[in-house]
Amino acid sequence: MHPEATITEIDNVVAEVEGKGWQTHISQGSGMTVIGLQGKGQPLDSFYIGQMPGVRDSMLVTAKFKLGSRVFRPEDTSFQIGDVTVGSDQFVVIGGPCSVESREQILEIAQAIKKSGAHMLRGGAFKPRTSPYSFQGMGEEGLKLLAEARELTGLPIVTEVMSPTKVSLVSIYADVLQVGARNMQNYDLLNAVGRAHKPVLLKRGMSATLADLLMAAEYILSHGNNRVMLCERGIRTFDNKYARNTFDVNGIAMLKEITHLPVIADPSHGVGVRRHVDAISLASVAVGADGLILETHPNPEKSISDGDQSLTLPQFDQLMGQVRAMAEAVDRTFPKI
């Protein structure tokens, strides 16, 4: 639409296309209104639509992912989680253990990372593990402990949901629903978290292309849930001798170019080696990520899961100072909560 288009002119266009069976998604930013069309409505006369009062241009979104495309929404998407805004000039850090192991553990971590400046608390109550004999999480008891940690510190909770049947339960406790790498193409789960209308952290699958990740996000967006964060967490390549995964730093830059959705980097899984997490974290900030999700533990050697990649609490505190300096160097603010 023209920047000067009136509300009546916008409503008239919406009424016209919805009358032909199309769903509409209105995006506004920097004085511009874009009306995105989705679905299988009747064919539209693009010349007629283009001549309607207030219309500046009409175009076909050729990318398979529509709602996540910058053609649909040129401006960055941002939304509030707790006291911080994700996707704005603010840089956010999510910290916490791979798994909730005990009340003492999660409360100690929550208080420590809050003191270091973290903005959200991560922790797994349900854990997808390669081996069926590995620790699978504490379940609802773990969710209750996360909620207690939030009550103590004020930090919003990010935790994974593994199946559509668990979405309603996890939504009671969580502020952000995480879809893990192994579930990125679990379409029933994507539809369920889309309908839940809670913020979602969608992790890239271990063998997924950027297009695969964006198409997975499209499932969530198609339910009108626009609060989606994409997470780069490393991919499987031919070289896994020295690192757990290959962290796709350039993937972050590419995502920031082709989609309006916030991008969170996960250096812990990306490299899988504690001593290299700092460097990959700073590279992620420099290349344009909107935030980090970091694993930390009071005693990583005794962690039930992912100890090799978890930072100690002093290491997390030191890294936070470096991340703050790097964020400011690339004109991002580092909110204090």
Protein Blocks (a to p, Z undefined) as FASTA:
>chain_A
ZZklcfklmmmmmmmmmmnopacddddeehiacdddedjdddddfklmmmpghiabdcdd
fbfblklpmklmmbacdddehjbcehiabdcddeddfbdfbfklmmmmmmmmmmnopabd
cddfbdcdfblkbcebjbjmlmmmmmmmmmmnopacddddfbfklmmmmmmmpmbdcddf
klmmmmklmmmmmmnopacdddddfkbcfklmmmmmmmmmmnopabbcdddebjadfblk
lbmbdcdfklmmmmmmmpcbdcdddfklmnopaklmmmmmmmmmmnopabdcddddfblm
lpfbhklmpccfklmmmmmmmmmmmmmmnopacddZZ
